[in-house]
Amino acid sequence: MSSPSPLSLGLFAVGYPTAVVVISRFVPVVRQRRVRWFAAHQLGVAAVVAGWALERQWPAVAGNGAWLVAATVWWVGAGRQGR
């Protein structure tokens, strides 16, 4: 594999740390409905997915994209239970 493009590296440099910080506290973020934290997570993961897509690394796109969808389902499901 060739080295990642500067744009991909930038997306990874912003996306991964943002997503990981929120993932480390994901259960409280969901339970307490921390919208800003969840939005930061989603934007971070979307940046990671975009970075991998630019590199045409489809397994990484699929894996990170699956987490993006799973996190959304988790967030929506927890909101419905809280009603």
C-alpha positions in Angstrom: 0.0 0.0 0.0 1.3 3.5 -0.8 1.5 6.1 1.9 -1.8 7.9 2.7 -2.6 11.2 1.0 -2.2 14.4 3.1 -6.0 14.8 3.1 -6.5 11.3 4.4 -3.9 11.8 7.1 -5.7 15.0 8.1 -9.0 13.2 8.3 -7.5 10.5 10.4 -5.6 13.0 12.7 -8.9 14.7 13.5 -11.3 11.8 13.3 -9.6 9.0 15.3 -8.8 11.0 18.4 -12.2 12.6 18.5 -14.0 9.3 18.0 -11.8 7.4 20.5 -12.3 10.0 23.3 -16.1 9.8 22.9 -16.1 5.9 22.6 -14.2 5.7 25.9 -17.3 7.3 27.5 -19.9 6.1 25.1 -22.4 4.5 27.6 -22.7 7.7 29.6 -22.9 9.8 26.5 -25.9 7.7 25.3 -27.6 7.4 28.7 -27.3 11.1 29.5 -28.2 12.1 25.9 -25.1 14.2 25.5 -25.9 15.5 22.0 -22.7 17.5 21.4 -20.5 14.6 22.4 -22.5 12.2 20.2 -22.3 14.7 17.3 -18.5 15.0 17.7 -18.3 11.2 17.7 -20.4 10.9 14.5 -18.3 13.6 12.8 -15.1 11.9 13.9 -16.1 8.5 12.6 -17.4 10.0 9.4 -14.0 11.7 8.9 -12.3 8.3 9.4 -14.7 6.6 6.9 -14.0 9.4 4.4 -10.2 9.1 4.9 -10.4 5.3 4.2 -12.6 5.8 1.2 -10.1 8.3 -0.3 -7.5 5.5 0.2 -9.8 3.0 -1.4 -9.5 0.7 1.6 -13.0 -0.8 1.5 -12.7 -3.2 4.4 -11.8 -0.2 6.7 -14.6 1.8 5.2 -17.0 -1.1 5.9 -15.8 -1.7 9.4 -15.9 2.0 10.5 -19.1 2.6 8.6 -20.7 -0.3 10.4 -19.7 1.3 13.7 -21.2 4.6 12.5 -24.5 2.9 11.8 -24.4 0.8 15.1 -23.7 3.9 17.2 -26.7 5.6 15.5 -29.0 2.7 16.2 -27.8 2.5 19.8 -28.4 6.3 20.3 -31.9 6.2 18.7 -32.8 3.0 20.6 -31.7 4.4 24.0 -33.8 7.6 23.3 -36.9 5.6 22.7 -36.4 3.6 25.9 -36.0 6.8 27.9 -39.5 8.0 27.1 
